[in-house]
Amino acid sequence: MTETRVTTSTLMDMKREGEKIAVLTAYDFLTARFLDEAGIDMIIVGDSVSMVFAGHETTLPVTMDEMLYHTKAVSRGCRRPLIIGDMPFLSYQTCVEDAIRNSGRFLQEGGAQAVKLEGGTEMADTISRVVERGIPVMGHIGLTPQSIHKFGGYKVQGNTEDSAQYLLSSAKILEQAGVFSMVLEKIPAHLAREITQAVSVPTIGIGAGVHCDGQVLVTQDMLGIFDLFQPKFVRRYADLAESMKAAFQEYIKDVKGGAYPSEEESY
Ligand code: KIV
C-alpha cells in the first residue's frame, strides 16, 4: 500500500474522474491503523465519539481537549488517509477567533490535515476566515447533529421547498467560502444529486443516497458495535456486538470453570 497521504487535491481529482470516495470515522489508534490498511480515503475523527464511545445522548458534550486526545490517537495510527478533526460544539460558533484557534489546534496538536464544521450560509464567513489562514475546512449541511435541539430530533432535512432551497444555496455559498468538500447528512437522494452536480467540490453523503461523490458512516454503526439504534441508512457489515458478547461470555465461563489459563498459557 502506498504511504502517500491523500490530499484535498487528490479528492478533487477523484470527483473529476468519477472515482467514489470512501470515508469512515475513527477515534483510536488501532481502528485508524486497520482503516489505513484496508485502503480508506479519509478518516473523520467525528464528534459522534460523544455518543458511540462516551455514551452521551447527543454530540454536544464532547470538548476540544477530548477531541484532540482522539485525533492524536488516530493520527498515530495511519499514514495514507486524510484525517479530519471534527470541531466540537462551541469551538467555532462563538466567534471567528475561536474558530481559527481551535481549528489550528487540530492541525498543530492533533496531527489532522483538515477540520470539519457544521452549518450552512450562516457559517460562510467563519469558514472563509479559517481557510484564509491555511486550514482546509470540510462543510457539513443537512441534519447537523449539533443543532439537534433546534430540529427536535434526528429528522430528514431538505424535504420542503424552502429547506431544499436553503441547503442548495448553502452548498454553493460554502463552496465559495472555500470548503474542500462537504458532508450531506440525511437529505433526500434527489436533492443530494442536485447539490453534487451544482458544486465542484466532493460531496460526502451519510443518509443522502447514492449520487454523492463519496459516502461516510460511523464505524461503530457499520461494524454493528453500536446497537442502541440503527438508522435506515446504516448498512451493517459485521455484528461485532454479538461477537464481543459471545467472547466475553466464553472468557467468563473459562475463568469460573478453571479452563483459563491452561498450562501453555502459564509461566
Ligand atoms: O461526527 C461524525 O461522526 C460525523 C460524520 C458521520 C460525518 O459528523
Residues whose N, C-alpha, C, O or C-beta is under 5 A from the ligand:
A	BS01	KIV	T25 I44 G46 D47 S48 V183 V216 L217 V218
